[in-house]
Amino acid sequence: VPAAADWKKGNSLPILFASKGNHPQKEQFLILQTKIDDPQIVKEAQKILFSCGAISYCTHQAIHHYEKASAMTKKIDLINQTSIINLLDEINSPIHHLLNTEPNIKSPNNQLQSTG
C-alpha cells in the first residue's frame, strides 16, 4: 500500500509526535519519512508510531476532547441536544471499539469512569 498524503505532508498528529517528540526512535523515523514511498518503509514507520507512543497520545487526546465536548454540549440549552451527543458518540466510536470500552460517564462523585 503506497503512503497516504499525510505521510508526505507530515502534518498529522501522530506523525508530528514521532518526528518532533523526544523518543529513542526519532532519528530512525525521520530517515524512514524520506523514503516513505516504499510500502515496506511505511510498515516500519507505522510500527514506530505505536512504539514511540504517538498512537497512545492521539488516542488519549481524542478521548479527552470527546469527553470535553460531550460535557460542554450537555451544559448548553439546546433544542436537539441528543443529536449532537449522538454525533460525538459516532465520531468517537471507533476508538471505543478499538479499546473495547464504552464512552466515559460521570459517576455520582463526579469522577470519570469507564462503563466498559
C-alpha positions in Angstrom: 0.0 0.0 0.0 1.6 3.3 -1.0 1.9 6.1 1.5 -1.0 8.4 2.0 -0.7 12.1 1.6 -0.5 12.6 5.4 2.9 10.8 5.4 4.2 13.1 2.7 2.9 16.3 4.3 4.0 15.2 7.8 1.3 17.3 9.5 -0.9 14.7 11.1 -0.7 14.5 14.9 0.9 11.0 15.1 3.5 11.9 12.5 4.3 15.2 14.2 4.6 13.4 17.6 7.0 10.8 16.1 9.1 13.3 14.2 9.2 16.1 16.8 8.8 14.3 20.2 11.6 13.1 22.4 11.9 9.3 22.0 14.7 6.8 21.1 13.4 6.0 17.6 13.1 9.6 16.4 16.2 9.6 14.1 15.1 6.3 12.6 11.6 7.7 12.0 13.0 10.8 10.3 15.1 8.7 8.0 12.1 6.5 7.1 10.0 9.6 6.3 12.4 10.4 3.5 11.7 7.0 1.9 8.0 6.8 2.7 7.0 5.8 -0.9 8.2 2.3 -0.3 5.4 0.2 1.2 7.8 -1.7 3.5 9.1 1.6 4.9 5.5 2.6 5.6 5.1 -0.6 7.7 8.3 0.2 9.6 7.3 3.8 10.2 3.8 2.6 11.4 5.5 0.3 14.0 7.4 3.3 15.3 4.2 5.3 15.6 3.0 2.7 18.1 6.2 2.0 19.9 7.1 5.7 20.4 3.7 6.5 22.0 2.3 8.6 19.1 -0.8 6.4 18.8 -1.4 6.3 22.5 -1.1 10.0 22.8 -3.5 10.6 19.9 -6.0 8.2 21.4 -5.8 9.9 24.7 -6.3 13.3 23.1 -9.3 12.1 21.1 -11.0 10.7 24.2 -10.1 13.8 26.2 -11.7 16.1 23.6 -14.7 13.9 23.1 -15.4 14.0 26.9 -14.9 17.7 27.0 -17.2 18.3 24.0 -19.8 16.0 25.4 -19.7 17.7 28.8 -19.9 21.2 27.2 -22.8 20.1 25.0 -24.8 18.8 27.9 -24.4 22.1 29.7 -25.8 24.1 26.8 -29.6 24.5 26.5 -30.2 23.1 23.0 -33.5 22.0 21.4 -31.9 18.9 19.9 -29.0 18.2 22.2 -29.3 14.4 21.7 -28.4 14.7 18.0 -25.1 16.4 18.9 -24.3 13.9 21.6 -25.1 11.0 19.2 -22.8 12.6 16.6 -20.0 12.9 19.1 -20.6 9.3 20.1 -20.5 8.2 16.5 -17.3 10.1 15.8 -15.6 8.6 18.8 -17.0 5.0 18.5 -14.0 3.6 16.5 -11.7 4.4 19.4 -14.0 2.9 22.0 -14.5 -0.2 19.8 -10.7 -0.5 19.4 -10.2 -0.2 23.2 -13.3 -2.4 23.9 -14.8 0.3 26.1 -17.8 2.5 26.3 -17.8 6.3 26.4 -16.9 7.6 29.9 -19.7 8.9 32.1 -19.7 10.9 35.3 -20.0 8.8 38.5 -22.1 10.1 41.4 -18.9 11.7 42.9 -18.3 13.5 39.6 -15.3 11.3 38.7 -14.9 10.0 35.2 -15.2 6.2 35.0 -15.3 3.8 32.1 -18.5 1.9 31.5 -16.8 -0.8 29.6 
